[in-house]
Every structure is written in C-alpha cells, then in structure tokens.
C-alpha cells in the first residue's frame, strides 16, 4: 500500500473518502448527553459499533495549536503554533498566530496534494483558514479551503471554489451562532456529493460550548444537528474520525460571576507597574463569549528580575495549578521554548486568568462563563464510525486522528 511520510509519521494513502472532524470545545460528555436523550443515533452507533476512545489535546488547550497539531500529526514543538496569540520576539508586538509565517512544519494536506490526492478543508472561523491551507495550491475539484465566516468572499484563486453560499444553500452565518458550525457540516455534505475529495477536514467553532454545558437542551440540539450531517457522510461511504481541539469547563463562582485571577494586576502590585508582561494565548477576534479569559498565561520578565522568585509567588496564588519555567513548560507540554515567556501559568479547573480588570470587556457574557486552556480541558473524544484495533495502554492524542483514519481504521475496512 502506498504511503507518505510527514513529520516523523507514516500514513497510508486513502482508498475511500476520509473525513476528519474537529469539534471545537467538545468534551466527551456532550456526545454522551445527546445520546442519552435519544438525539444522536449516528453517534450512538459509533460508540457501540465503531471506535470510541478518550484522547488528550495539547496544552495550551486552545484552537490554533490543536488544529495545527491535528493536521500535522505533531505537537506544537514541531509545528510552532503555541497559541492563538503570542508575543512575537522579532517585533516585541502581541500578535495573532494566524499567519502561515509562524508555521514550522508542513501539513498533511500539502503531502496529500503532492501525492496526487484531492483535499477539502472547511473551517468555521477564518482565523484558521490560512494556516490550514498553507502550501496547498487551490484548484477546483482538487483542493478547496474556505471558512463559513467568509463564505461569500471565496474565489477560485484563493479558495479553489466560488459561489459557496449557493452551493450550500445557506447565507453567511452570524459569527456568534450555532449556524457558523452548521455551515461547515452542510458544506461538507455538498462537497462530498459534488467533489468527493479523498480527504476532508471539518473544523467548527465553540460558541455553543462556551455557553451551554453537556446535556442541556441547546447543547443537545447542536449535537443532534451534527449527528444528522455526519450520518449523511457515513451513508456516502466515508471513513469518519471525530475529535476535538479542547474540552470546556465552568469558570465561575457560586454566584455565576467569572472566577478570574487578574495576573497582570497581581504582578504590578508585586513588582511595580508594567515590570512584568502577561500574555493570554486564548486571545482572538471572537471574545464576546469568553472575554479573553482562559486557563493558560505566559509571563515575560526583564533579566533584572529573579524569575524563580516570581514563579514561587505565582504558584502560591489561589487558583494556580502550575507555574512553570520556560524550559519546564516546553518539556511538559511539548511547546516551542522560543515562543514562551520566562513563566508559564496554568490555572485550576474552574479558574481563569486575565491581565488587568480594565482590559477585559465582560459585557457580552450573558451566561455564566465557560472556558478552556488548561490541563483540565485536555480530555477530548476520538471516535470513528468504523471499528479498528486499539491499544488500551496507549496514550491517544487528538493529533492521532489522521493516523487512526488513514492507517488503523482504513486497514480494518480493507482487511
């Protein structure tokens, strides 16, 4: 069987269509909750007759580093995307990590196209599109990459497809809606009907999960919607593997108020104004539903300050699970050390980290805060519509998704 090599891993070339789905912010309980209500027959069959694993995402448990891990089959130490947002050491500026110049490894889509296979990439948020499609020449019927958010802006030259809204039969969804993710699945079904790509990658948004816990009516509606589209892809003969970029947890106190450690304020009081610089890698253009509050932060310090002493002070703060040196964090979380500050801080399960009180607009939070970023959001589903042999002792990661689909599941299907 023909294989390709990528980032230290070997993949079999697909013989039938393969669909890998990244459900943003999905802990296993969401799927289980929808099944329990009788809302998700496709998922019920996957868990009973297919492959049902619990995997771990990479930390920080944010969108960009995990999506890029999934599509490179490697941790951030290899592909270089350490967060949604970081302090660029070349410029000293805080920037989004959505520019392909920050990517240090090729994606599976590049390798598949070089091997003559067709690919389709659909993401809800446009912030991911350039990274996911980097290095892939967009060609109608051979390679397409577009987002729900900018579906009305697609061109043949940039996206390999045009008139996406007419194809899907949906208008551009509101960025803060379940519709942004539904568009991804609807587009996936239409692409499978018309293009039938060898490999398709579908990546959603976590708007619903930020607002609604597993088993709640809105969450069940969302997973029922997803279930119906995936059942259609299954009926068209696709191997489907589904995982998530991260989980989600409640991050509020008993009164429903966000439970926040404002770390910049705390360090200003400890060291003096602006001596330390706190960066929140959760930061992205879509902050209404989380207020840029997550459970992972990076602290930059001048050489004149004893980082070890500051780290000890941070570790003693209420709600801090770990305060690690750059080298400790890089080793433990498989991160690129040159894209970290002197201290990496991870909060406990129900705590978030902010910078300064005045820098966070929480007016958009209409429900008690749910967010992610820490070790407590690492558990994610890794499931398939087909059964395969798995190793019960193996530590599965969300970036094993393509290995599962192309190597393990496909081998069983064709055995």
NUDO-658116 format. One record per residue (C-alpha): x negated, y, z; residue number from 1. Coordinates in steps of 0.5 Angstrom, whole numbers, plus 2048, in hexadecimal, padded with zeros to 3 digits. Each point is the difference from the previous one (the first is absolute). Layout:
! residues N
[atom [X; Y; Z]; NUM]
...
! end
This chain:
! residues 415
[atom [800; 800; 800]; 1]
[atom [7FD; 807; 7FE]; 2]
[atom [7FE; 804; 806]; 3]
[atom [7FE; 807; 801]; 4]
[atom [7FB; 803; 806]; 5]
[atom [802; 806; 804]; 6]
[atom [7FD; 803; 806]; 7]
[atom [7FD; 7F9; 802]; 8]
[atom [806; 7FC; 7FF]; 9]
[atom [802; 7FC; 7FA]; 10]
[atom [807; 800; 7FD]; 11]
[atom [804; 7FB; 7FB]; 12]
[atom [803; 804; 7FA]; 13]
[atom [807; 800; 800]; 14]
[atom [804; 7FB; 7FC]; 15]
[atom [807; 802; 802]; 16]
[atom [802; 807; 803]; 17]
[atom [7FD; 802; 806]; 18]
[atom [804; 806; 805]; 19]
[atom [7FC; 802; 806]; 20]
[atom [805; 805; 804]; 21]
[atom [7FD; 804; 806]; 22]
[atom [806; 803; 804]; 23]
[atom [7FE; 806; 804]; 24]
[atom [800; 800; 807]; 25]
[atom [803; 7F9; 801]; 26]
[atom [7FF; 7FB; 806]; 27]
[atom [803; 7F9; 7FF]; 28]
[atom [806; 802; 805]; 29]
[atom [803; 804; 7FA]; 30]
[atom [801; 7FA; 7FC]; 31]
[atom [802; 7FB; 805]; 32]
[atom [805; 805; 802]; 33]
[atom [803; 801; 7FA]; 34]
[atom [800; 7F8; 7FF]; 35]
[atom [804; 7FF; 807]; 36]
[atom [805; 805; 7FD]; 37]
[atom [801; 7FC; 7FA]; 38]
[atom [7FE; 806; 7FC]; 39]
[atom [7FA; 7FD; 7FD]; 40]
[atom [801; 7F9; 7FC]; 41]
[atom [7F9; 800; 7FC]; 42]
[atom [7FC; 802; 806]; 43]
[atom [803; 7FA; 804]; 44]
[atom [7FF; 7FB; 7FA]; 45]
[atom [7F8; 803; 800]; 46]
[atom [7FF; 7FF; 808]; 47]
[atom [804; 7F9; 7FF]; 48]
[atom [7FD; 7FD; 7FA]; 49]
[atom [7FA; 805; 7FE]; 50]
[atom [7FA; 802; 803]; 51]
[atom [801; 804; 807]; 52]
[atom [7FA; 803; 803]; 53]
[atom [7FF; 806; 805]; 54]
[atom [7FA; 804; 7FE]; 55]
[atom [7FC; 806; 802]; 56]
[atom [7FF; 806; 7FD]; 57]
[atom [7F9; 804; 800]; 58]
[atom [800; 806; 805]; 59]
[atom [801; 805; 800]; 60]
[atom [807; 7FE; 7FE]; 61]
[atom [802; 805; 7FB]; 62]
[atom [802; 800; 7F9]; 63]
[atom [7FA; 801; 7FC]; 64]
[atom [7FB; 7FC; 803]; 65]
[atom [804; 7FA; 800]; 66]
[atom [803; 801; 7F9]; 67]
[atom [7F9; 800; 7FD]; 68]
[atom [7FE; 7FA; 805]; 69]
[atom [805; 7FC; 7FC]; 70]
[atom [7FF; 802; 7F9]; 71]
[atom [7F8; 7FF; 801]; 72]
[atom [801; 7FA; 805]; 73]
[atom [7FB; 803; 804]; 74]
[atom [7FF; 804; 807]; 75]
[atom [7FF; 808; 800]; 76]
[atom [7F9; 7FF; 801]; 77]
[atom [800; 7FD; 7F9]; 78]
[atom [805; 805; 7FC]; 79]
[atom [7FE; 806; 804]; 80]
[atom [807; 803; 802]; 81]
[atom [800; 800; 807]; 82]
[atom [807; 804; 801]; 83]
[atom [805; 804; 7FD]; 84]
[atom [7FC; 807; 801]; 85]
[atom [7F9; 801; 803]; 86]
[atom [7FA; 805; 801]; 87]
[atom [7FC; 800; 7F9]; 88]
[atom [7F9; 800; 803]; 89]
[atom [7FE; 803; 7F9]; 90]
[atom [804; 806; 801]; 91]
[atom [802; 801; 807]; 92]
[atom [807; 800; 7FE]; 93]
[atom [806; 7FC; 802]; 94]
[atom [803; 7FD; 7FA]; 95]
[atom [805; 7FA; 7FE]; 96]
[atom [7FC; 7FA; 7FE]; 97]
[atom [805; 7FF; 7F9]; 98]
[atom [7FA; 802; 7FB]; 99]
[atom [7FD; 7FA; 7FD]; 100]
[atom [7F9; 803; 801]; 101]
[atom [801; 7FD; 807]; 102]
[atom [801; 7F9; 7FE]; 103]
[atom [7F9; 7FC; 800]; 104]
[atom [803; 7F9; 7FD]; 105]
[atom [804; 7FE; 7FA]; 106]
[atom [807; 7FE; 801]; 107]
[atom [803; 7F9; 7FE]; 108]
[atom [804; 804; 7FA]; 109]
[atom [7F9; 802; 7FD]; 110]
[atom [7FE; 7F9; 800]; 111]
[atom [806; 7FD; 7FD]; 112]
[atom [800; 805; 7FB]; 113]
[atom [7F9; 7FE; 7FE]; 114]
[atom [802; 7F9; 800]; 115]
[atom [806; 802; 7FB]; 116]
[atom [806; 7FF; 805]; 117]
[atom [806; 805; 800]; 118]
[atom [801; 804; 806]; 119]
[atom [806; 805; 803]; 120]
[atom [7FF; 804; 806]; 121]
[atom [806; 804; 803]; 122]
[atom [7FF; 804; 807]; 123]
[atom [805; 804; 804]; 124]
[atom [7FB; 805; 802]; 125]
[atom [7FC; 804; 7FA]; 126]
[atom [7FA; 801; 805]; 127]
[atom [7FE; 7F8; 7FF]; 128]
[atom [801; 800; 7F8]; 129]
[atom [7F9; 803; 7FE]; 130]
[atom [7FD; 7FB; 805]; 131]
[atom [804; 7FA; 7FE]; 132]
[atom [7FF; 801; 7F8]; 133]
[atom [7F9; 803; 800]; 134]
[atom [7FC; 7FD; 7FB]; 135]
[atom [805; 7FD; 7FC]; 136]
[atom [802; 802; 7F9]; 137]
[atom [807; 801; 800]; 138]
[atom [803; 7FD; 7FA]; 139]
[atom [807; 7FF; 7FE]; 140]
[atom [802; 7F9; 801]; 141]
[atom [7F9; 7FE; 803]; 142]
[atom [7FF; 805; 806]; 143]
[atom [805; 805; 804]; 144]
[atom [7FF; 803; 806]; 145]
[atom [805; 805; 803]; 146]
[atom [804; 803; 806]; 147]
[atom [807; 801; 802]; 148]
[atom [7FF; 806; 803]; 149]
[atom [7FD; 803; 7F9]; 150]
[atom [804; 7FB; 7FB]; 151]
[atom [803; 806; 7FC]; 152]
[atom [7F8; 802; 7FE]; 153]
[atom [7FE; 7FA; 7FD]; 154]
[atom [7FC; 800; 7FA]; 155]
[atom [7FD; 7FA; 7FB]; 156]
[atom [7F9; 803; 801]; 157]
[atom [800; 801; 808]; 158]
[atom [805; 7FA; 802]; 159]
[atom [801; 7FC; 7FA]; 160]
[atom [807; 801; 800]; 161]
[atom [805; 805; 7FF]; 162]
[atom [808; 801; 801]; 163]
[atom [7FF; 7FC; 806]; 164]
[atom [807; 803; 803]; 165]
[atom [804; 7FE; 7FA]; 166]
[atom [7FC; 7F9; 800]; 167]
[atom [802; 7FF; 808]; 168]
[atom [807; 804; 7FF]; 169]
[atom [7FE; 804; 806]; 170]
[atom [7FF; 807; 801]; 171]
[atom [7F9; 802; 804]; 172]
[atom [802; 7FF; 808]; 173]
[atom [7FF; 804; 805]; 174]
[atom [7F9; 7FF; 803]; 175]
[atom [803; 7FF; 807]; 176]
[atom [805; 7FB; 7FF]; 177]
[atom [801; 7F8; 7FF]; 178]
[atom [801; 802; 7F9]; 179]
[atom [7F9; 801; 7FF]; 180]
[atom [7FE; 7F9; 801]; 181]
[atom [806; 7FD; 7FD]; 182]
[atom [7FE; 803; 7F9]; 183]
[atom [7FA; 7FC; 801]; 184]
[atom [803; 7FA; 800]; 185]
[atom [805; 802; 7FB]; 186]
[atom [7FA; 802; 7FB]; 187]
[atom [7FD; 7F9; 802]; 188]
[atom [806; 7FC; 7FD]; 189]
[atom [801; 804; 7FA]; 190]
[atom [7F8; 800; 7FF]; 191]
[atom [801; 7F8; 801]; 192]
[atom [806; 800; 7FB]; 193]
[atom [7FC; 804; 7FA]; 194]
[atom [7F9; 800; 801]; 195]
[atom [7FF; 7F9; 804]; 196]
[atom [7F9; 802; 803]; 197]
[atom [7FB; 7FB; 802]; 198]
[atom [7FF; 803; 807]; 199]
[atom [805; 806; 803]; 200]
[atom [7FE; 804; 806]; 201]
[atom [806; 803; 804]; 202]
[atom [7FF; 805; 806]; 203]
[atom [805; 803; 804]; 204]
[atom [801; 806; 805]; 205]
[atom [801; 7FF; 807]; 206]
[atom [805; 805; 801]; 207]
[atom [806; 7FC; 803]; 208]
[atom [7FB; 7FC; 805]; 209]
[atom [7FE; 807; 803]; 210]
[atom [807; 801; 801]; 211]
[atom [803; 7F9; 802]; 212]
[atom [7FE; 7FA; 804]; 213]
[atom [801; 7F9; 7FD]; 214]
[atom [807; 7FD; 801]; 215]
[atom [803; 807; 7FF]; 216]
[atom [805; 801; 7FB]; 217]
[atom [7FC; 805; 7FC]; 218]
[atom [7FA; 7FB; 800]; 219]
[atom [805; 7FA; 7FE]; 220]
[atom [803; 804; 7FA]; 221]
[atom [7F9; 802; 7FE]; 222]
[atom [7FD; 7F8; 800]; 223]
[atom [807; 7FE; 7FD]; 224]
[atom [7FE; 805; 7FA]; 225]
[atom [7F9; 7FD; 800]; 226]
[atom [803; 7F9; 800]; 227]
[atom [804; 801; 7FA]; 228]
[atom [7FB; 802; 7FC]; 229]
[atom [7FB; 7FB; 802]; 230]
[atom [805; 7FB; 7FE]; 231]
[atom [800; 802; 7F9]; 232]
[atom [7F9; 800; 7FF]; 233]
[atom [800; 7F9; 803]; 234]
[atom [805; 7FE; 7FB]; 235]
[atom [7FC; 802; 7FB]; 236]
[atom [7FA; 7FB; 802]; 237]
[atom [7FC; 805; 803]; 238]
[atom [7FB; 7FE; 806]; 239]
[atom [801; 805; 805]; 240]
[atom [7FC; 801; 806]; 241]
[atom [802; 806; 805]; 242]
[atom [7FC; 803; 806]; 243]
[atom [800; 807; 803]; 244]
[atom [7FB; 805; 801]; 245]
[atom [801; 801; 807]; 246]
[atom [805; 7FF; 805]; 247]
[atom [804; 805; 804]; 248]
[atom [802; 802; 808]; 249]
[atom [804; 804; 804]; 250]
[atom [7FB; 806; 802]; 251]
[atom [805; 804; 805]; 252]
[atom [801; 800; 808]; 253]
[atom [807; 7FE; 803]; 254]
[atom [803; 807; 7FE]; 255]
[atom [7FF; 7FF; 7F9]; 256]
[atom [7FA; 805; 7FF]; 257]
[atom [7FA; 7FF; 7FD]; 258]
[atom [7FA; 7FD; 804]; 259]
[atom [7FA; 804; 7FE]; 260]
[atom [7F9; 801; 802]; 261]
[atom [7FE; 806; 7FD]; 262]
[atom [7F9; 7FE; 800]; 263]
[atom [7FD; 807; 7FD]; 264]
[atom [803; 804; 805]; 265]
[atom [7FD; 7FB; 806]; 266]
[atom [7F9; 801; 7FD]; 267]
[atom [801; 807; 7FF]; 268]
[atom [801; 800; 807]; 269]
[atom [7FB; 7FB; 802]; 270]
[atom [7FA; 803; 7FB]; 271]
[atom [802; 807; 7FE]; 272]
[atom [804; 803; 7FA]; 273]
[atom [7FF; 7FC; 7FA]; 274]
[atom [7FA; 7FD; 802]; 275]
[atom [803; 7F9; 7FE]; 276]
[atom [804; 7FF; 7FA]; 277]
[atom [805; 7FB; 800]; 278]
[atom [803; 7FD; 7F9]; 279]
[atom [806; 7FC; 7FF]; 280]
[atom [800; 7FB; 7FB]; 281]
[atom [807; 7FF; 7FF]; 282]
[atom [801; 807; 7FD]; 283]
[atom [803; 800; 7FA]; 284]
[atom [805; 804; 7FC]; 285]
[atom [806; 7FD; 803]; 286]
[atom [800; 802; 807]; 287]
[atom [807; 801; 801]; 288]
[atom [802; 7F9; 803]; 289]
[atom [7F9; 7FF; 804]; 290]
[atom [7FE; 807; 802]; 291]
[atom [7F9; 7FE; 7FE]; 292]
[atom [800; 7FC; 807]; 293]
[atom [7FD; 7F9; 7FF]; 294]
[atom [7FB; 7FC; 805]; 295]
[atom [7F9; 801; 7FD]; 296]
[atom [7FC; 806; 800]; 297]
[atom [7F9; 802; 7FE]; 298]
[atom [7FC; 805; 804]; 299]
[atom [7FA; 804; 7FE]; 300]
[atom [7FB; 803; 805]; 301]
[atom [7FA; 804; 7FF]; 302]
[atom [7F9; 7FD; 801]; 303]
[atom [7FF; 804; 806]; 304]
[atom [806; 7FD; 804]; 305]
[atom [7FF; 7F9; 803]; 306]
[atom [805; 7FB; 7FC]; 307]
[atom [7FF; 7FB; 805]; 308]
[atom [803; 804; 806]; 309]
[atom [805; 803; 7FC]; 310]
[atom [802; 7F9; 7FE]; 311]
[atom [801; 7FE; 807]; 312]
[atom [804; 806; 802]; 313]
[atom [805; 7FE; 7FA]; 314]
[atom [800; 7F9; 802]; 315]
[atom [803; 802; 807]; 316]
[atom [805; 804; 7FD]; 317]
[atom [808; 7FD; 801]; 318]
[atom [802; 7FC; 7F9]; 319]
[atom [7F9; 7FF; 7FD]; 320]
[atom [7FF; 7F9; 7FF]; 321]
[atom [7F9; 800; 7FD]; 322]
[atom [7FB; 806; 7FF]; 323]
[atom [7FA; 7FD; 7FC]; 324]
[atom [7FA; 803; 7FD]; 325]
[atom [7FF; 800; 7F8]; 326]
[atom [7FC; 7FA; 800]; 327]
[atom [805; 7FC; 804]; 328]
[atom [806; 802; 7FD]; 329]
[atom [7FC; 7FF; 7F9]; 330]
[atom [7FF; 7F9; 802]; 331]
[atom [806; 7FE; 804]; 332]
[atom [805; 803; 7FA]; 333]
[atom [7FC; 7FF; 7FA]; 334]
[atom [7FF; 807; 7FE]; 335]
[atom [7FB; 804; 7FD]; 336]
[atom [7FC; 804; 805]; 337]
[atom [7FE; 806; 7FC]; 338]
[atom [808; 802; 800]; 339]
[atom [801; 800; 807]; 340]
[atom [7FE; 805; 806]; 341]
[atom [7FC; 7FE; 806]; 342]
[atom [806; 7FE; 804]; 343]
[atom [806; 7FB; 7FD]; 344]
[atom [806; 800; 805]; 345]
[atom [806; 7FB; 800]; 346]
[atom [806; 802; 804]; 347]
[atom [804; 7FA; 803]; 348]
[atom [807; 7FD; 7FD]; 349]
[atom [805; 806; 802]; 350]
[atom [7FB; 806; 800]; 351]
[atom [7FE; 804; 7FA]; 352]
[atom [7FA; 805; 7FF]; 353]
[atom [801; 807; 7FE]; 354]
[atom [7FB; 806; 7FF]; 355]
[atom [803; 806; 803]; 356]
[atom [807; 801; 802]; 357]
[atom [801; 806; 7FC]; 358]
[atom [7FD; 7FC; 7FA]; 359]
[atom [806; 7FB; 800]; 360]
[atom [807; 802; 7FD]; 361]
[atom [804; 7FB; 803]; 362]
[atom [807; 804; 7FE]; 363]
[atom [801; 7FA; 7FB]; 364]
[atom [800; 7FB; 805]; 365]
[atom [808; 7FE; 800]; 366]
[atom [7FF; 7F9; 804]; 367]
[atom [7FB; 7FE; 805]; 368]
[atom [7F9; 800; 7FD]; 369]
[atom [7FE; 7F9; 7FD]; 370]
[atom [7F9; 800; 7FD]; 371]
[atom [7F9; 7FC; 7FF]; 372]
[atom [7F9; 800; 7FF]; 373]
[atom [7FD; 7FC; 806]; 374]
[atom [7FE; 7F9; 801]; 375]
[atom [808; 7FF; 803]; 376]
[atom [802; 800; 7F9]; 377]
[atom [7FC; 7FB; 7FD]; 378]
[atom [805; 7FA; 7FF]; 379]
[atom [803; 800; 7FA]; 380]
[atom [804; 7FB; 7FB]; 381]
[atom [7FC; 7FC; 7FB]; 382]
[atom [805; 7FC; 7FD]; 383]
[atom [802; 7FC; 7F9]; 384]
[atom [806; 7FE; 7FC]; 385]
[atom [7FB; 7F9; 7FF]; 386]
[atom [7FD; 7FB; 804]; 387]
[atom [7F9; 7FF; 801]; 388]
[atom [7FB; 7FD; 805]; 389]
[atom [7FD; 805; 805]; 390]
[atom [7FB; 7FF; 805]; 391]
[atom [803; 801; 807]; 392]
[atom [7FA; 802; 803]; 393]
[atom [7FE; 805; 7FB]; 394]
[atom [801; 808; 802]; 395]
[atom [804; 802; 7FA]; 396]
[atom [800; 808; 7FE]; 397]
[atom [804; 804; 7FC]; 398]
[atom [7FB; 800; 7FA]; 399]
[atom [800; 7F9; 7FF]; 400]
[atom [807; 801; 7FD]; 401]
[atom [7FD; 7FF; 7F9]; 402]
[atom [7FC; 7FA; 802]; 403]
[atom [806; 7FD; 802]; 404]
[atom [804; 802; 7FA]; 405]
[atom [7FA; 7FE; 7FB]; 406]
[atom [7FD; 7FA; 803]; 407]
[atom [804; 7FD; 805]; 408]
[atom [807; 801; 7FE]; 409]
[atom [7FE; 7FF; 7F9]; 410]
[atom [7FC; 7FA; 801]; 411]
[atom [806; 7FC; 803]; 412]
[atom [805; 803; 7FB]; 413]
[atom [7FC; 7FD; 7FA]; 414]
[atom [7FE; 7F9; 804]; 415]
! end
